[in-house]
């Protein structure tokens, strides 16, 4: 059995405590390389550049996905 509150908190006090729970809009800035919206101080998810330098090779991952897709299609056509 839970304890009962000894003092009643008004709706104003309750809601005032929750005033900071609201979601704040994302602060997105355009990427200098590809102009896509990205979070500041983070690598762009579209092109993989940060501060004018390529940090992450995005095309490599895309090539890997395309290769897997081709292999899957080849397996399906072979089985027919």
C-alpha positions as CSV (number, residue, x, y, z in Angstrom):
1,X,0.0,0.0,0.0
2,X,1.4,3.4,-1.0
3,X,1.7,6.4,1.2
4,X,-0.8,9.2,1.0
5,X,0.3,12.8,0.4
6,X,0.0,14.9,3.6
7,X,-0.3,18.2,1.7
8,X,-2.4,18.9,-1.4
9,X,-0.5,20.3,-4.4
10,X,-2.6,22.7,-6.6
11,X,-2.9,22.2,-10.3
12,X,-0.7,25.3,-10.8
13,X,2.1,23.8,-8.8
14,X,1.8,20.5,-10.5
15,X,1.8,22.0,-14.0
16,X,4.6,24.5,-13.2
17,X,6.8,21.6,-12.4
18,X,6.0,20.1,-15.8
19,X,6.7,23.3,-17.7
20,X,10.1,22.1,-18.9
21,X,8.9,18.7,-20.2
22,X,7.8,20.1,-23.6
23,X,9.7,19.0,-26.6
24,X,12.0,21.6,-28.2
25,X,12.4,21.9,-32.0
26,X,15.6,20.4,-33.5
27,X,18.2,23.0,-34.3
28,X,19.1,21.8,-37.9
29,X,21.6,23.6,-40.0
30,X,22.3,23.0,-43.8
31,X,25.4,20.9,-44.5
32,X,28.1,22.9,-46.2
33,X,28.9,20.1,-48.6
34,X,25.5,18.8,-49.8
35,X,23.1,21.4,-48.3
36,X,21.0,18.7,-46.6
37,X,19.7,19.6,-43.1
38,X,21.9,18.1,-40.4
39,X,22.5,18.5,-36.7
40,X,25.2,21.0,-35.9
41,X,28.6,19.6,-34.7
42,X,27.8,16.2,-36.1
43,X,28.7,14.3,-39.3
44,X,26.1,14.7,-42.1
45,X,24.2,11.5,-42.6
46,X,23.7,12.2,-46.3
47,X,27.2,12.9,-47.5
48,X,29.4,11.9,-44.5
49,X,31.3,15.2,-44.3
50,X,32.1,17.2,-41.2
51,X,33.8,20.6,-41.1
52,X,34.7,20.3,-44.9
53,X,36.4,16.9,-44.5
54,X,35.0,13.4,-45.4
55,X,34.8,11.5,-42.2
56,X,32.5,8.7,-43.2
57,X,32.3,7.0,-46.5
58,X,28.6,6.9,-47.2
59,X,28.9,5.5,-50.7
60,X,30.8,2.4,-49.5
61,X,27.7,1.4,-47.4
62,X,25.4,2.0,-50.4
63,X,27.7,-0.2,-52.6
64,X,27.5,-3.0,-50.0
65,X,23.7,-2.8,-50.0
66,X,23.5,-2.9,-53.8
67,X,25.9,-5.9,-53.9
68,X,23.7,-7.8,-51.4
69,X,20.6,-6.9,-53.4
70,X,22.2,-8.3,-56.6
71,X,23.3,-11.5,-54.8
72,X,19.8,-12.0,-53.5
73,X,18.2,-11.5,-56.9
74,X,20.7,-14.0,-58.4
75,X,19.8,-16.6,-55.8
76,X,16.1,-16.1,-56.5
77,X,16.5,-16.4,-60.2
78,X,18.8,-19.5,-59.9
79,X,16.2,-21.3,-57.8
80,X,13.5,-21.0,-60.4
